[in-house]
Amino acid sequence: MTTNLCNQRRRSFLKLSGLLGLGAAAATVLPAAQAEAVLFGRRQYKVSNSRLAMGTLVTMTAIHPSRDEAEEAIGLAFAEIDRLRGLLSRHDPASPVSLLNAEGRLAQAPPEMVEVVGKALAYHRQSNGAFEITVKPLIDLYQASFKAGKTPSEAAINALLPRIGSEQIHLSGSLISFGREQMGITLDGIAKGYIVDRASELLRRQGIANHLINAGGDIRTSGSAAGGKAWTVAIQDPAKGKEYPAVLRMTDGAVATSGNYEIFYDQEKLFHHIVDSRTGHSPHRFSSVTAKAASVLAADALSTSLFVLPPTAGLALIEQTPGQAALLIESNGTVTRSATWPS
């Protein structure tokens, strides 16, 4: 491989990472609709709209008697997604998250950010540290190293480990601060789920009880699909094959997948967007982990946690709460399902 070709591939990986700021596609809906309004019988429209948002393709599908009301509600939900992304993205230098990372302290954090950070800290404790939002310094190191055509050294990784640790995040009212110098957070592992949940809540408030939101594989379902049937959600094959590891029939619920195959920084995928804060390296045991939960926020946080944890500990984490389930696909192809996974 020539140096130029190698550099081109590195740039393509980094470009992909930047585009998929809040998450990566790992599940899909069958069938996949882009934009349509179809009348079923005389009383029911299926209205779908797809837009680029949060660095990925977001598709909303509503089942409702009024086409106009469904389209208006979907438009409001997309506006809410844009508003929340502006608050929670680390890629926007003007966002509250970026201001916190730059100053180490944010006195008047918006309530949405306070809620997400609080949830992240709760999942950090629940997962015994596997879910960690303070890994931004390591992600920055990965990106800068491979952009320069280098692999991060062990010395550089180890030098950053003292900056990692959610125990050093102090949350009091609207004040968020860091207990150490040069810390930084990334909400990529939880913010997209929160935003999808909020968009779903808005649709319900607008009277759209039956809907599905697919945000690049973070999926929230509510009510039923056309004809009163359950929504059909397929889990993507990490190897990009034609078969789906699982197909779910869902009414009210959420599913999210964490994988090493969507956002990565080197051709070998040894360094990707999921980081084990204890080692400073990306875990390699799994190629994908799918979590099913009541909310997308929970599914996001759990799938990331299970990607880091050993299988036994991960399954115990999932099964301790009713309604949660997981599908683990290891790099060697071994598939493990939690006892709660739908048959």
Secondary structure, 3 states (H helix, E strand, C coil): CCHHHHHHHHHHHHHHHHHCCCCCCCEEECCCCCCEEEEECCCEEEEEEEEEECCEEEEEEEEECCHHHHHHHHHHHHHHHHHHHHHHCCCCCCCHHHHHHHHCEECCCCHHHHHHHHHHHHHHHHCCCCCCCCCHHHHHHHHHHHHCCCCCCHHHHHHHHHHCCHHHEEEECCEEEECCCCCCCCCCCCHHHHHHHHHHHHHHHCCCCEEEEEECCEEEEECCCHHHCCEEEEECCCCCCCCCCEEEEECCEEEEEEECCCCECCCCCCCECCCECCCCECCCCEEEEEEEECCHHHHHHHHHHHHHCCHHHHHHHHHCCCCCEEEEEECCCCEEECCCCCC
